[in-house]
Structure formats: structure tokens, C-alpha cells
Amino acid sequence: MTSFQTGAAVFGGLLVLGSLLSGLARRSMLSLAALFVLAGFILGNGATGVLDFKASSGLVPDLANVALIVILFRDGLEVDRELLQSHWHLPLRKLVIAMPITAVLVAFFAHLLVGLGWTEALLLGALLSPTDPVLSSGVVTDSRVPRVIRHSLNLESGLNDGLALPAVLVFAAALAPNSGHFVWWHFVLQDVGLGFAFGLVCGLVGSFLMPTGRHEWLYRPIPAHQKALYGLGVAFATYGLTALPPHGNGFIAVFVAAIVIGIRRPDLRAYFADRAEEVVEIVKLAVFAVFGSLLTLHGLFSDGWAAVCVVAATFLIARPAAVFLALAGTRLRNATKAFMAWFGPKGVSTIAFSLLVFGRQIQDGQRIFNIAALAVFASILLHGITDTPGIRWIARRTR
């Protein structure tokens, strides 16, 4: 096992090096997150062995939990602001229609090509259905890309983490070693229902406890960075309270609480967005580095060409078919649909969900993790390479 001192030295060095190379990375085909995955792979069990993390140890699932709490809270805060903007119907179609279709198609190919059982295959489909444009950030920031595309991809990636979570949890619970008496509707009522209820209550309480501007004089002015920390405190407290008996789902509670706070307290949402983004970025980079260290070439290709075909079908068949079906009847050009269909990279949500599932020692968990890891690894390369050419291509066709 990697000692804390070794891990701290490596991660600190990667942060320093990443900061120095951030400008170069922005102009290259790979994002900073992708460089952390590659660095973790080189330093991990797949190459030099400097980092030796075990997925079954406490560190990896705990890090995945922290990452999901922070990311889901950040995404939940953005729901109201994004939905109030124009063109909300396009990402809504992709979330409600394209995302489930993608998961089912991925499950079909995994069952057909790799031989996973249907429950295992559906879990893999749920893991690979979320998107994360952080691996091709130019697509959602470059002004040459039409605003409707940037907004649609950004909102889709912000919301699909929370929407994919219940499916991941249900299938993972059904595959757990002690799931002989698993009843799905009981799980939904307790895990999802209590998670929603606790999130609603914690979000309401959290929105009331922080004084507004007109009442803040009673407490003396509260600094902006403390208000951002207050948001993080609400996120972790919500998770902890929900996970206590009677054991609701803390992740769902965090996402719901963030939505409530974002709607009721836009000022707290703004403070969190301005001050806490660095914390979110550090957690993300740590997840990318640990994830990379767990990868090995033998593991990535343990299912041979069948796993490669599943990943190829995910990007070339499942995602495009789902997006074109979801956007049928709109006035979008085929070039626009194709662009949004291709740029659905797999990133931090897939990684965090995979680490969470891998740490639960479920049936065929290693194979599911390996295929999901191969998809993320391929996404880093493919979407990183096609980022700039894709922007030029869509700019010419929508000028």
C-alpha cells in the first residue's frame, strides 16, 4: 500500500507541475485532468509502481465519496440558473430520452459482446451514460461553437451525474454479495425516498440558517469565503445525516439539497461558484490521479477485443443513436446533432461511480470497472485529439 507521505508528495508534485503546464495543456490535445490520469497510470501499478492503491482499501472509496459529494452539490446548485436560460428543451430531451437509451444500448452490447449478465450490463450502461466536457473543455468555452450547443452540452453534463446516480445505486445494490433478499421497490422507497426527503429538509434548513443581506447586520458581515465554506458544510452535513439510521442515500440528498439552496438562495450559489471552484478542482484532480494509478494494460484489455468493441459501440453507436432519437423533430441541423452526439466524453462522474462500485466488491465488479476505465481512457485520447478539429468543423457549418 502507498504511504500517506508518498501519496502527498506525488499529488503535491503533480499539482505544482500541472499548474506550470496548465497553459501548455490548454493549447494541446489533452486537458489537465487527462494529464493527471496519464501521470497516475505511469506512477501506478500499470508502470512504475510508485503509487500502489488498492480499490478495496478505505482510501479509494472514501475519496470517491468525497468527490461525489462535492461534484453533486456543485451540479445541483447550477440546476435553477441553467434551466432558466433559453434552449433548455434540448438538454432536457437528452437527459430524459437520450441518457436512458444510451444506458440500455451500452448494456445490450456489453451483454452481447462480453457476456455480462443483464444486471451487470445495465450497471455498466448506467456508469457510461453520464458525460463530462471537462475532458474537452474547449467545446463548452470556445465562442466559435454556437451558444445553443455549448449550453446544451454544459447543462447535460451538469445534471446527468445526479440522474444516473439512482440507477447506479440500484444495480450495485442488486449485485452486492449480501443481496439475496434484495427487493428493488423497498430499496427505492428507503434509499431514494429518504434521500430525497432528507435533501429537501436539509436544503430548506440550510437556506434559512445563513442570514440574508438585510438581516446580516445582526451577525456582523460574513466574509464571502465563509459563505462558500458554509455551502460545503451543508453538503457534507446533509450526506452524513442522511446516511445515519434509517439509512437514506446521502448522495441523492446532497443533490436535492443543492437544488433547493440554488433556487432559494441564488446569493449562496454565486458565492460557492466564485470561491469553492478550486476545492472542486483539487478533488477532481485527486480522483483522476488515483483512478489512473489503478489502471493496468492487462486489466484494461482483460476482455480482449470484446471490451474494445463495447467501448467503440458506446461512442459510435449508443451515444449517437440516442442523441439523434432524442433530438428528432427539432430544427437542428444534422451537423449540430452529430457534434453533440460525439462530444459526450466520459469523465469524473464515471470515474467516481466506478470507484464507488469497485469498492463494494460486487459480482463481476473488476470486469465492469475495467471496461468503464477503458472507456474513460479512450475518451481522454479521442475527445482530446478531436477537440480543436471538431470546433473548426462545427464553426464552418454553422457560420
ZAVOTOR-942028 format. One record per residue (C-alpha): x, y, z; residue in one letter; residue number from 1. Coordinates in pm, whole numbers. Layout:
<nodes>
{{X, Y, Z}, 'a', NUM}
...
</nodes>
This chain:
<nodes>
{{0, 0, 0}, 'm', 1}
{{114, 354, -74}, 't', 2}
{{202, 551, 237}, 's', 3}
{{38, 885, 304}, 'f', 4}
{{375, 1059, 270}, 'q', 5}
{{435, 911, -75}, 't', 6}
{{85, 995, -191}, 'g', 7}
{{109, 1351, -59}, 'a', 8}
{{448, 1406, -224}, 'a', 9}
{{327, 1272, -559}, 'v', 10}
{{-1, 1464, -555}, 'f', 11}
{{172, 1786, -447}, 'g', 12}
{{427, 1745, -722}, 'g', 13}
{{153, 1683, -978}, 'l', 14}
{{-33, 1998, -866}, 'l', 15}
{{285, 2205, -899}, 'v', 16}
{{374, 2056, -1236}, 'l', 17}
{{13, 2079, -1356}, 'g', 18}
{{-5, 2446, -1264}, 's', 19}
{{318, 2519, -1451}, 'l', 20}
{{200, 2327, -1757}, 'l', 21}
{{-163, 2442, -1749}, 's', 22}
{{-112, 2695, -2027}, 'g', 23}
{{57, 2438, -2247}, 'l', 24}
{{-209, 2178, -2168}, 'a', 25}
{{-481, 2424, -2268}, 'r', 26}
{{-324, 2456, -2612}, 'r', 27}
{{-254, 2086, -2652}, 's', 28}
{{-484, 1795, -2729}, 'm', 29}
{{-502, 1689, -2363}, 'l', 30}
{{-667, 1867, -2071}, 's', 31}
{{-510, 1899, -1727}, 'l', 32}
{{-742, 1625, -1598}, 'a', 33}
{{-622, 1394, -1874}, 'a', 34}
{{-260, 1463, -1780}, 'l', 35}
{{-336, 1362, -1420}, 'f', 36}
{{-486, 1032, -1538}, 'v', 37}
{{-180, 963, -1753}, 'l', 38}
{{54, 1061, -1469}, 'a', 39}
{{-134, 831, -1231}, 'g', 40}
{{-108, 548, -1483}, 'f', 41}
{{268, 597, -1523}, 'i', 42}
{{324, 617, -1148}, 'l', 43}
{{77, 341, -1062}, 'g', 44}
{{57, -35, -1091}, 'n', 45}
{{45, -16, -1468}, 'g', 46}
{{405, 105, -1496}, 'a', 47}
{{648, 215, -1224}, 't', 48}
{{453, 116, -913}, 'g', 49}
{{532, 434, -718}, 'v', 50}
{{164, 461, -630}, 'l', 51}
{{10, 136, -506}, 'd', 52}
{{-354, 200, -418}, 'f', 53}
{{-597, -85, -359}, 'k', 54}
{{-959, -36, -467}, 'a', 55}
{{-1075, -238, -165}, 's', 56}
{{-889, -18, 83}, 's', 57}
{{-1061, 261, 271}, 'g', 58}
{{-889, 544, 86}, 'l', 59}
{{-1026, 482, -264}, 'v', 60}
{{-1399, 455, -180}, 'p', 61}
{{-1365, 740, 70}, 'd', 62}
{{-1208, 961, -196}, 'l', 63}
{{-1484, 863, -437}, 'a', 64}
{{-1742, 957, -173}, 'n', 65}
{{-1584, 1298, -114}, 'v', 66}
{{-1563, 1363, -488}, 'a', 67}
{{-1929, 1271, -542}, 'l', 68}
{{-2044, 1491, -251}, 'i', 69}
{{-1859, 1794, -385}, 'v', 70}
{{-1944, 1738, -751}, 'i', 71}
{{-2313, 1659, -694}, 'l', 72}
{{-2352, 1964, -470}, 'f', 73}
{{-2189, 2188, -731}, 'r', 74}
{{-2403, 2041, -1009}, 'd', 75}
{{-2723, 2073, -806}, 'g', 76}
{{-2659, 2441, -740}, 'l', 77}
{{-2643, 2505, -1113}, 'e', 78}
{{-2980, 2347, -1196}, 'v', 79}
{{-3201, 2652, -1146}, 'd', 80}
{{-2971, 2903, -1312}, 'r', 81}
{{-2921, 2687, -1620}, 'e', 82}
{{-3285, 2582, -1658}, 'l', 83}
{{-3399, 2943, -1651}, 'l', 84}
{{-3195, 3012, -1962}, 'q', 85}
{{-3323, 2969, -2315}, 's', 86}
{{-3279, 2648, -2514}, 'h', 87}
{{-3347, 2436, -2205}, 'w', 88}
{{-3560, 2192, -2407}, 'h', 89}
{{-3259, 2047, -2591}, 'l', 90}
{{-3064, 1932, -2285}, 'p', 91}
{{-3390, 1817, -2125}, 'l', 92}
{{-3453, 1589, -2423}, 'r', 93}
{{-3104, 1447, -2393}, 'k', 94}
{{-3140, 1391, -2020}, 'l', 95}
{{-3485, 1232, -2027}, 'v', 96}
{{-3462, 1043, -2358}, 'i', 97}
{{-3101, 1009, -2475}, 'a', 98}
{{-2946, 916, -2143}, 'm', 99}
{{-3166, 608, -2072}, 'p', 100}
{{-3136, 496, -2435}, 'i', 101}
{{-2757, 523, -2413}, 't', 102}
{{-2750, 313, -2095}, 'a', 103}
{{-2974, 42, -2246}, 'v', 104}
{{-2775, 24, -2571}, 'l', 105}
{{-2444, 1, -2384}, 'v', 106}
{{-2594, -275, -2171}, 'a', 107}
{{-2708, -460, -2483}, 'f', 108}
{{-2358, -451, -2637}, 'f', 109}
{{-2195, -550, -2306}, 'a', 110}
{{-2430, -848, -2272}, 'h', 111}
{{-2385, -950, -2635}, 'l', 112}
{{-2009, -899, -2675}, 'l', 113}
{{-1861, -950, -2329}, 'v', 114}
{{-2119, -1189, -2184}, 'g', 115}
{{-2209, -986, -1875}, 'l', 116}
{{-2539, -1072, -1710}, 'g', 117}
{{-2820, -825, -1768}, 'w', 118}
{{-2792, -665, -1425}, 't', 119}
{{-2414, -627, -1459}, 'e', 120}
{{-2457, -494, -1813}, 'a', 121}
{{-2718, -240, -1703}, 'l', 122}
{{-2485, -124, -1425}, 'l', 123}
{{-2213, -68, -1684}, 'l', 124}
{{-2462, 121, -1901}, 'g', 125}
{{-2553, 344, -1607}, 'a', 126}
{{-2181, 409, -1541}, 'l', 127}
{{-2117, 511, -1902}, 'l', 128}
{{-2430, 721, -1958}, 's', 129}
{{-2311, 1047, -1788}, 'p', 130}
{{-2095, 1291, -1982}, 't', 131}
{{-1826, 1532, -1869}, 'd', 132}
{{-1698, 1805, -2105}, 'p', 133}
{{-1411, 1878, -1866}, 'v', 134}
{{-1209, 1641, -2086}, 'l', 135}
{{-1284, 1861, -2389}, 's', 136}
{{-1335, 2194, -2218}, 's', 137}
{{-1281, 2391, -2537}, 'g', 138}
{{-1611, 2262, -2671}, 'v', 139}
{{-1810, 2439, -2398}, 'v', 140}
{{-1593, 2752, -2377}, 't', 141}
{{-1491, 2836, -2734}, 'd', 142}
{{-1705, 3116, -2876}, 's', 143}
{{-1682, 2965, -3225}, 'r', 144}
{{-1912, 2685, -3106}, 'v', 145}
{{-2275, 2808, -3123}, 'p', 146}
{{-2409, 2904, -2783}, 'r', 147}
{{-2701, 2661, -2806}, 'v', 148}
{{-2454, 2372, -2837}, 'i', 149}
{{-2231, 2493, -2555}, 'r', 150}
{{-2527, 2548, -2324}, 'h', 151}
{{-2683, 2212, -2412}, 's', 152}
{{-2363, 2014, -2350}, 'l', 153}
{{-2283, 2204, -2032}, 'n', 154}
{{-2627, 2160, -1878}, 'l', 155}
{{-2643, 1795, -1981}, 'e', 156}
{{-2310, 1719, -1813}, 's', 157}
{{-2412, 1912, -1503}, 'g', 158}
{{-2736, 1723, -1446}, 'l', 159}
{{-2673, 1371, -1572}, 'n', 160}
{{-2448, 1286, -1275}, 'd', 161}
{{-2737, 1318, -1031}, 'g', 162}
{{-2983, 1147, -1267}, 'l', 163}
{{-2755, 848, -1329}, 'a', 164}
{{-2684, 802, -960}, 'l', 165}
{{-3011, 622, -860}, 'p', 166}
{{-2969, 367, -1139}, 'a', 167}
{{-2606, 302, -1041}, 'v', 168}
{{-2703, 254, -677}, 'l', 169}
{{-2997, 23, -755}, 'v', 170}
{{-2796, -209, -981}, 'f', 171}
{{-2496, -205, -745}, 'a', 172}
{{-2722, -296, -451}, 'a', 173}
{{-2880, -578, -653}, 'a', 174}
{{-2530, -720, -721}, 'l', 175}
{{-2393, -681, -368}, 'a', 176}
{{-2266, -1004, -203}, 'p', 177}
{{-2550, -995, 54}, 'n', 178}
{{-2825, -912, -197}, 's', 179}
{{-3004, -1247, -179}, 'g', 180}
{{-3318, -1079, -45}, 'h', 181}
{{-3289, -760, -249}, 'f', 182}
{{-3629, -602, -323}, 'v', 183}
{{-3599, -314, -567}, 'w', 184}
{{-3911, -124, -462}, 'w', 185}
{{-3807, -140, -95}, 'h', 186}
{{-3465, -8, -192}, 'f', 187}
{{-3620, 276, -390}, 'v', 188}
{{-3857, 369, -107}, 'l', 189}
{{-3586, 366, 160}, 'q', 190}
{{-3268, 467, -21}, 'd', 191}
{{-3404, 705, -283}, 'v', 192}
{{-3716, 821, -97}, 'g', 193}
{{-3536, 902, 228}, 'l', 194}
{{-3252, 1059, 32}, 'g', 195}
{{-3497, 1292, -142}, 'f', 196}
{{-3676, 1377, 183}, 'a', 197}
{{-3358, 1446, 380}, 'f', 198}
{{-3220, 1654, 93}, 'g', 199}
{{-3536, 1862, 81}, 'l', 200}
{{-3530, 1927, 457}, 'v', 201}
{{-3155, 1995, 478}, 'c', 202}
{{-3174, 2227, 178}, 'g', 203}
{{-3457, 2427, 335}, 'l', 204}
{{-3280, 2449, 671}, 'v', 205}
{{-2953, 2541, 503}, 'g', 206}
{{-3117, 2818, 304}, 's', 207}
{{-3272, 2965, 622}, 'f', 208}
{{-2972, 2946, 857}, 'l', 209}
{{-2746, 3174, 654}, 'm', 210}
{{-2880, 3530, 703}, 'p', 211}
{{-2966, 3738, 400}, 't', 212}
{{-2819, 4081, 337}, 'g', 213}
{{-3092, 4269, 521}, 'r', 214}
{{-3051, 4059, 837}, 'h', 215}
{{-2678, 4004, 819}, 'e', 216}
{{-2608, 4309, 1037}, 'w', 217}
{{-2731, 4105, 1335}, 'l', 218}
{{-2433, 3869, 1292}, 'y', 219}
{{-2186, 4124, 1156}, 'r', 220}
{{-2086, 4088, 789}, 'p', 221}
{{-1995, 3731, 695}, 'i', 222}
{{-1697, 3709, 454}, 'p', 223}
{{-1762, 3568, 109}, 'a', 224}
{{-1521, 3277, 152}, 'h', 225}
{{-1703, 3175, 471}, 'q', 226}
{{-2030, 3164, 280}, 'k', 227}
{{-1867, 2933, 26}, 'a', 228}
{{-1741, 2712, 310}, 'l', 229}
{{-2092, 2720, 453}, 'y', 230}
{{-2215, 2559, 130}, 'g', 231}
{{-1958, 2281, 160}, 'l', 232}
{{-2058, 2234, 522}, 'g', 233}
{{-2422, 2191, 425}, 'v', 234}
{{-2321, 1935, 161}, 'a', 235}
{{-2119, 1714, 398}, 'f', 236}
{{-2367, 1752, 686}, 'a', 237}
{{-2652, 1650, 455}, 't', 238}
{{-2464, 1341, 342}, 'y', 239}
{{-2376, 1238, 697}, 'g', 240}
{{-2722, 1293, 843}, 'l', 241}
{{-2892, 1105, 559}, 't', 242}
{{-2657, 806, 582}, 'a', 243}
{{-2734, 758, 953}, 'l', 244}
{{-3022, 526, 1052}, 'p', 245}
{{-3272, 476, 890}, 'p', 246}
{{-3007, 491, 615}, 'h', 247}
{{-3123, 701, 323}, 'g', 248}
{{-2895, 773, 29}, 'n', 249}
{{-2664, 1061, 110}, 'g', 250}
{{-2564, 1135, -250}, 'f', 251}
{{-2922, 1187, -363}, 'i', 252}
{{-2980, 1403, -54}, 'a', 253}
{{-2680, 1622, -139}, 'v', 254}
{{-2801, 1674, -496}, 'f', 255}
{{-3156, 1761, -386}, 'v', 256}
{{-3034, 1992, -108}, 'a', 257}
{{-2814, 2178, -357}, 'a', 258}
{{-3110, 2227, -592}, 'i', 259}
{{-3319, 2369, -305}, 'v', 260}
{{-3042, 2606, -195}, 'i', 261}
{{-2973, 2713, -553}, 'g', 262}
{{-3339, 2803, -604}, 'i', 263}
{{-3397, 2971, -268}, 'r', 264}
{{-3059, 3137, -223}, 'r', 265}
{{-2900, 3246, -551}, 'p', 266}
{{-2651, 3451, -347}, 'd', 267}
{{-2508, 3137, -184}, 'l', 268}
{{-2487, 2971, -524}, 'r', 269}
{{-2286, 3266, -655}, 'a', 270}
{{-2050, 3265, -354}, 'y', 271}
{{-1989, 2894, -394}, 'f', 272}
{{-1926, 2927, -767}, 'a', 273}
{{-1678, 3211, -713}, 'd', 274}
{{-1488, 3078, -412}, 'r', 275}
{{-1515, 2700, -398}, 'a', 276}
{{-1427, 2604, -755}, 'e', 277}
{{-1064, 2549, -655}, 'e', 278}
{{-1173, 2292, -394}, 'v', 279}
{{-1383, 2112, -655}, 'v', 280}
{{-1089, 2115, -898}, 'e', 281}
{{-847, 1970, -641}, 'i', 282}
{{-1087, 1688, -555}, 'v', 283}
{{-1140, 1611, -923}, 'k', 284}
{{-766, 1601, -995}, 'l', 285}
{{-707, 1371, -696}, 'a', 286}
{{-973, 1132, -830}, 'v', 287}
{{-815, 1137, -1176}, 'f', 288}
{{-469, 1062, -1034}, 'a', 289}
{{-588, 775, -811}, 'v', 290}
{{-801, 636, -1093}, 'f', 291}
{{-502, 638, -1327}, 'g', 292}
{{-287, 458, -1070}, 's', 293}
{{-540, 171, -1055}, 'l', 294}
{{-518, 104, -1429}, 'l', 295}
{{-306, -164, -1588}, 't', 296}
{{-281, -264, -1952}, 'l', 297}
{{-366, -622, -1857}, 'h', 298}
{{-678, -506, -1675}, 'g', 299}
{{-792, -265, -1945}, 'l', 300}
{{-777, -536, -2210}, 'f', 301}
{{-866, -835, -1991}, 's', 302}
{{-1175, -898, -2207}, 'd', 303}
{{-974, -855, -2526}, 'g', 304}
{{-1129, -716, -2841}, 'w', 305}
{{-1476, -765, -2698}, 'a', 306}
{{-1415, -485, -2446}, 'a', 307}
{{-1273, -264, -2721}, 'v', 308}
{{-1585, -326, -2928}, 'c', 309}
{{-1810, -232, -2635}, 'v', 310}
{{-1624, 96, -2591}, 'v', 311}
{{-1634, 164, -2966}, 'a', 312}
{{-2007, 89, -2973}, 'a', 313}
{{-2058, 329, -2681}, 't', 314}
{{-1907, 621, -2871}, 'f', 315}
{{-2002, 534, -3228}, 'l', 316}
{{-2346, 372, -3192}, 'i', 317}
{{-2508, 410, -2849}, 'a', 318}
{{-2448, 782, -2787}, 'r', 319}
{{-2514, 897, -3150}, 'p', 320}
{{-2830, 686, -3184}, 'a', 321}
{{-2963, 811, -2852}, 'a', 322}
{{-2893, 1178, -2929}, 'v', 323}
{{-3044, 1164, -3279}, 'f', 324}
{{-3356, 992, -3143}, 'l', 325}
{{-3387, 1242, -2858}, 'a', 326}
{{-3349, 1542, -3090}, 'l', 327}
{{-3576, 1409, -3364}, 'a', 328}
{{-3835, 1665, -3465}, 'g', 329}
{{-3622, 1963, -3370}, 't', 330}
{{-3497, 2208, -3629}, 'r', 331}
{{-3133, 2138, -3556}, 'l', 332}
{{-2908, 2055, -3847}, 'r', 333}
{{-2760, 1708, -3870}, 'n', 334}
{{-2415, 1859, -3824}, 'a', 335}
{{-2523, 2007, -3489}, 't', 336}
{{-2673, 1676, -3376}, 'k', 337}
{{-2360, 1488, -3482}, 'a', 338}
{{-2137, 1732, -3293}, 'f', 339}
{{-2338, 1695, -2973}, 'm', 340}
{{-2353, 1318, -3022}, 'a', 341}
{{-1976, 1287, -3049}, 'w', 342}
{{-1878, 1522, -2767}, 'f', 343}
{{-2019, 1324, -2479}, 'g', 344}
{{-1689, 1229, -2311}, 'p', 345}
{{-1669, 1004, -2007}, 'k', 346}
{{-1502, 1175, -1714}, 'g', 347}
{{-1504, 1234, -1342}, 'v', 348}
{{-1859, 1111, -1274}, 's', 349}
{{-1793, 778, -1448}, 't', 350}
{{-1464, 750, -1259}, 'i', 351}
{{-1617, 831, -919}, 'a', 352}
{{-1912, 597, -976}, 'f', 353}
{{-1677, 319, -1092}, 's', 354}
{{-1452, 358, -787}, 'l', 355}
{{-1759, 351, -564}, 'l', 356}
{{-1889, 32, -729}, 'v', 357}
{{-1543, -130, -736}, 'f', 358}
{{-1502, -75, -363}, 'g', 359}
{{-1824, -265, -286}, 'r', 360}
{{-1685, -598, -406}, 'q', 361}
{{-1985, -673, -627}, 'i', 362}
{{-2011, -963, -867}, 'q', 363}
{{-1801, -905, -1181}, 'd', 364}
{{-1702, -568, -1034}, 'g', 365}
{{-1347, -599, -1166}, 'q', 366}
{{-1465, -656, -1525}, 'r', 367}
{{-1717, -372, -1505}, 'i', 368}
{{-1451, -139, -1367}, 'f', 369}
{{-1204, -240, -1639}, 'n', 370}
{{-1447, -173, -1924}, 'i', 371}
{{-1555, 161, -1773}, 'a', 372}
{{-1188, 252, -1724}, 'a', 373}
{{-1110, 163, -2084}, 'l', 374}
{{-1396, 388, -2198}, 'a', 375}
{{-1265, 680, -1991}, 'v', 376}
{{-910, 620, -2112}, 'f', 377}
{{-1025, 608, -2474}, 'a', 378}
{{-1237, 919, -2420}, 's', 379}
{{-936, 1111, -2289}, 'i', 380}
{{-744, 1035, -2607}, 'l', 381}
{{-1023, 1051, -2866}, 'l', 382}
{{-1203, 1361, -2743}, 'h', 383}
{{-876, 1533, -2662}, 'g', 384}
{{-748, 1477, -3015}, 'i', 385}
{{-1075, 1578, -3186}, 't', 386}
{{-1148, 1881, -2966}, 'd', 387}
{{-987, 2151, -3181}, 't', 388}
{{-1068, 1996, -3523}, 'p', 389}
{{-1427, 1946, -3411}, 'g', 390}
{{-1461, 2311, -3311}, 'i', 391}
{{-1333, 2422, -3650}, 'r', 392}
{{-1566, 2176, -3825}, 'w', 393}
{{-1883, 2295, -3648}, 'i', 394}
{{-1781, 2660, -3684}, 'a', 395}
{{-1763, 2623, -4064}, 'r', 396}
{{-2105, 2456, -4082}, 'r', 397}
{{-2291, 2694, -3853}, 't', 398}
{{-2133, 3022, -3959}, 'r', 399}
</nodes>
